[in-house]
Amino acid sequence: MQLGFVTAIFGDLSFEQVLQHAAEIGYDCVEVMCWPPGIRDRKYGGVTHLDCTDFTQAQADDANALCEKHGVAISALGYYPNALSHDETEAGIAQQHIRKVIDAAVKLGLPGINTFVGANQHLPLEDNLLLFEKVWPEIVRYGEDRNIRIGIENCPMLYAKSWPFGWNLARTPAIWRRMFELIPSVFFGLNYDPSHLRMQLMDPIAPIREFGQRIFHSHAKDMRIDREKLDRVGSLAAPMERSTAKIPGLGDIHWGQYIGALADAGFDGPVCVEVEDHAFEGGVERRRKSLEISYRVLKSLIA
């Protein structure tokens, strides 16, 4: 396995500055955020470290040269929009840009990209699965034709304005089974983040036994359930009303068991720290500290 981090935490820095921090701390790789410039749809979103809009081979060569200079690889390109949004303009932009991110991955010589499936929050599950079946097979074929794997993160994207269905259909093992029945392609899998299962009061490790061969990439984000808040607001409240995102080691997830389960499943890919911990917001040094702590927690577990 390779240890990396998601570049969104350094959204105000250049791509080379991100690589420099990664190299100094000791990380092997980074997942590079690739939103269309000017679109900032939420906190930790809208970060553009590589602009894939009209990405050329020369730009790809320059990016790879910077990676070689600093000794840090790109684990994948990341872009997390809502490609099934009820807003047709939003959905269209997302679907088009996902293809551009795939094209950029080809030029960079990468194996895959990471994204969301998306969801229409105003439709029930079965109707969303019909929408998924209409939109996503063509996107997966686009990646497959270019030898690019698509890893879907399992974040439900539950906010006050998206509650209760959320903006990302791919949130539970039961739904993953349906998705993989509809699209059995080996180029379609998961960017597995255990924190989102813990947030939903689920076992974040058990699904790895069933879906290990579908895991292309992993995020390392921890989650802490606040029992006092849970007892006060109940399990039917929006999950982040009784949960807190933490860096690895400061939440409820047993990282030794998690990495062990990935290894048992034959996973040998990137594990990238995703920092959304409010305790480490602020200046660059504070954010870098979160990555330093995460590195020390995980490096001894990842050969």
C-alpha positions in Angstrom: 0.0 0.0 0.0 1.0 3.6 -0.5 0.2 6.4 2.0 -1.0 9.7 0.7 -3.4 12.6 1.4 -6.2 14.4 -0.4 -5.0 17.8 -1.7 -8.2 19.6 -0.8 -6.7 20.5 2.7 -4.2 22.8 0.8 -6.7 24.4 -1.5 -4.9 27.8 -1.2 -1.5 26.3 -2.3 -0.1 25.5 -5.7 0.3 21.9 -6.9 4.0 22.1 -6.4 3.7 23.5 -2.9 1.4 20.6 -2.0 4.0 18.1 -3.4 6.7 19.9 -1.3 4.7 19.4 1.9 4.0 15.8 1.0 7.7 15.1 0.4 8.8 16.8 3.6 6.4 14.8 5.7 7.2 11.5 4.0 4.0 10.8 2.0 4.2 8.5 -1.0 1.4 10.1 -3.0 -1.5 12.6 -3.2 -5.0 12.5 -4.6 -5.2 15.6 -6.7 -8.4 17.7 -6.7 -9.7 18.7 -10.1 -12.8 20.8 -9.8 -13.6 23.1 -12.8 -12.2 26.5 -11.9 -14.6 28.8 -10.3 -17.0 26.2 -9.0 -17.0 26.0 -5.2 -20.1 24.1 -4.2 -19.2 23.4 -0.6 -16.5 23.4 2.1 -13.5 21.3 1.0 -15.0 21.3 -2.5 -14.1 23.5 -5.5 -10.3 22.9 -5.2 -8.4 22.9 -8.5 -4.8 21.7 -8.3 -4.9 20.5 -11.9 -7.3 22.1 -14.3 -8.6 19.3 -16.5 -10.9 21.6 -18.6 -8.5 21.7 -21.6 -5.7 19.6 -20.2 -2.9 19.1 -22.7 -0.1 16.5 -22.9 2.4 19.2 -22.2 0.6 20.1 -18.9 0.5 16.4 -18.0 4.3 16.2 -18.7 4.9 19.2 -16.5 2.8 17.8 -13.7 4.6 14.4 -13.8 8.0 16.2 -13.9 7.0 18.0 -10.6 6.0 14.7 -9.1 9.4 13.2 -10.1 11.2 16.2 -8.7 9.6 15.9 -5.3 9.4 12.1 -5.2 5.6 12.1 -4.7 3.2 10.2 -7.0 -0.4 11.0 -8.0 -2.6 8.3 -6.5 -5.7 9.4 -8.6 -7.5 12.5 -9.8 -10.4 13.5 -7.6 -13.6 15.3 -8.5 -16.7 14.9 -6.4 -19.8 16.5 -8.0 -23.5 15.5 -8.2 -23.9 13.9 -11.7 -27.5 12.8 -10.9 -28.6 16.2 -9.6 -32.2 17.3 -10.0 -30.7 20.5 -11.5 -30.1 19.4 -15.1 -27.4 22.1 -15.6 -25.5 21.0 -12.5 -25.8 17.3 -13.6 -24.7 18.1 -17.1 -21.6 20.0 -16.0 -20.6 17.2 -13.6 -21.1 14.4 -16.3 -19.0 16.4 -18.8 -16.2 17.3 -16.4 -15.9 13.7 -15.1 -15.1 12.7 -18.7 -12.5 15.5 -18.9 -10.9 14.2 -15.6 -10.8 10.7 -17.2 -9.0 12.2 -20.3 -6.5 14.0 -18.0 -5.8 10.7 -16.2 -5.0 9.1 -19.5 -2.4 11.8 -20.3 -0.9 11.5 -16.9 -0.6 7.8 -17.2 -2.8 7.1 -14.1 -4.9 4.0 -13.5 -8.0 5.8 -12.3 -10.1 8.7 -11.0 -12.3 9.1 -8.0 -15.8 10.7 -7.8 -19.4 10.5 -6.6 -22.3 8.7 -8.3 -24.5 11.6 -7.2 -28.3 11.5 -6.5 -31.5 13.3 -7.0 -32.4 14.1 -3.4 -36.1 14.5 -4.4 -36.5 11.0 -5.7 -36.8 7.7 -3.7 -34.1 5.0 -3.9 -35.6 3.0 -6.7 -36.0 6.0 -8.9 -32.5 7.0 -8.2 -31.3 3.6 -9.2 -33.2 4.0 -12.5 -31.5 7.3 -13.0 -28.1 5.8 -12.2 -28.8 3.0 -14.8 -29.5 5.7 -17.4 -26.5 7.9 -16.8 -23.6 5.9 -15.4 -23.1 2.9 -17.8 -22.0 5.4 -20.5 -19.6 7.1 -18.2 -18.1 3.8 -17.1 -17.7 2.7 -20.7 -15.9 6.0 -21.4 -13.4 5.2 -18.7 -13.2 1.5 -19.7 -12.4 2.4 -23.3 -9.5 4.5 -22.0 -8.3 1.9 -19.5 -9.3 4.2 -16.6 -10.9 2.8 -13.4 -13.6 4.9 -11.7 -13.6 4.7 -7.9 -16.9 5.9 -6.2 -16.6 7.3 -2.7 -19.3 6.2 -0.3 -20.0 9.6 1.3 -23.8 10.1 1.5 -23.4 13.9 1.3 -26.0 14.6 4.0 -26.5 18.2 4.8 -29.4 20.2 6.2 -30.4 21.1 2.6 -29.9 17.6 1.2 -31.5 15.7 4.1 -32.7 13.0 4.2 -31.7 11.3 0.9 -28.4 13.1 0.3 -26.5 13.9 -2.8 -24.7 10.6 -3.3 -26.5 7.3 -3.9 -23.5 5.0 -3.2 -23.7 5.1 0.6 -24.3 1.5 1.8 -23.3 -2.1 1.0 -26.9 -2.9 0.0 -26.8 -0.2 -2.6 -23.3 -1.1 -3.8 -24.6 -4.6 -4.6 -27.4 -3.1 -6.8 -24.9 -0.8 -8.5 -22.5 -3.5 -9.3 -25.3 -5.8 -10.6 -26.3 -3.0 -13.0 -22.7 -2.2 -14.0 -20.5 -5.3 -13.5 -17.5 -3.7 -15.2 -14.1 -4.3 -13.5 -13.4 -0.7 -14.2 -16.2 0.4 -11.8 -15.4 0.2 -8.1 -15.0 2.0 -4.8 -12.9 4.8 -3.3 -13.7 3.3 0.2 -13.9 5.7 3.1 -14.6 4.0 6.5 -15.7 7.2 8.2 -18.9 7.5 6.3 -20.1 4.1 7.5 -19.2 4.9 11.0 -21.1 8.1 10.6 -24.2 6.0 9.7 -23.7 3.9 12.9 -22.4 1.0 10.7 -19.4 -1.3 10.9 -16.8 0.4 8.7 -14.6 -2.7 8.4 -16.9 -5.7 7.8 -17.9 -4.7 4.2 -14.3 -5.0 3.1 -14.6 -8.8 3.2 -17.3 -8.7 0.5 -16.2 -5.7 -1.5 -12.4 -5.9 -1.2 -11.9 -6.7 -4.9 -14.0 -3.6 -5.8 -11.8 -1.2 -3.7 -9.5 0.7 -6.0 -8.5 3.5 -3.6 -9.1 4.4 0.1 -9.6 7.5 2.0 -8.4 7.6 5.6 -10.7 9.8 7.6 -11.8 9.1 11.1 -15.2 9.7 12.7 -16.3 10.2 16.3 -19.8 9.5 17.4 -20.9 11.8 20.2 -22.9 9.5 22.4 -24.4 12.4 24.4 -25.6 14.1 21.3 -26.9 10.9 19.8 -28.9 10.2 23.0 -30.3 13.8 22.7 -31.1 14.0 19.0 -31.5 10.4 18.1 -30.4 8.4 15.0 -33.0 10.0 12.7 -31.3 13.4 13.0 -28.8 14.4 10.3 -25.7 12.3 11.0 -23.3 15.2 11.5 -25.5 16.6 14.3 -24.1 13.7 16.4 -20.8 12.9 14.7 -17.5 14.7 14.2 -15.0 14.1 11.4 -11.5 13.6 12.8 -8.0 12.8 11.5 -6.9 9.1 11.9 -6.4 8.1 15.4 -8.7 10.7 17.0 -12.0 9.0 16.3 -13.7 5.7 16.7 -12.1 3.7 13.9 -9.5 1.0 14.7 -7.0 1.7 12.0 -4.9 -1.5 12.6 -8.0 -3.6 12.0 -8.9 -1.5 9.0 -5.5 -1.7 7.3 -5.4 -5.4 8.2 -8.8 -6.0 6.5 -7.6 -4.2 3.4 -4.4 -6.3 3.3 -6.4 -9.5 3.8 -8.6 -8.6 0.9 -5.6 -8.2 -1.3 -5.7 -4.4 -1.5 -2.3 -2.9 -2.4 -3.3 0.6 -3.5 -3.3 4.1 -2.1 -4.6 5.0 1.3 -5.1 8.8 1.3 -5.7 10.9 4.5 -8.6 13.2 4.0 -8.6 16.1 6.6 -12.0 17.5 7.4 -11.3 17.9 11.1 -12.4 21.3 12.5 -9.8 21.1 15.2 -7.1 21.5 12.5 -8.5 24.4 10.5 -6.6 27.6 10.1 -3.2 28.5 8.7 -1.0 26.2 6.6 1.1 25.1 9.6 -2.0 24.0 11.5 -3.3 22.0 8.5 0.1 20.5 7.9 0.2 19.4 11.6 -2.9 17.3 10.9 -1.1 15.5 8.1 2.0 15.0 10.2 -0.1 13.4 13.0 -2.0 11.2 10.5 1.3 10.1 8.9 2.6 9.0 12.3 -0.6 7.1 13.1 -0.8 5.2 9.7 2.8 4.8 8.5 3.7 2.0 11.0 0.6 0.1 9.7 1.4 0.5 6.0 4.3 -1.4 4.6 
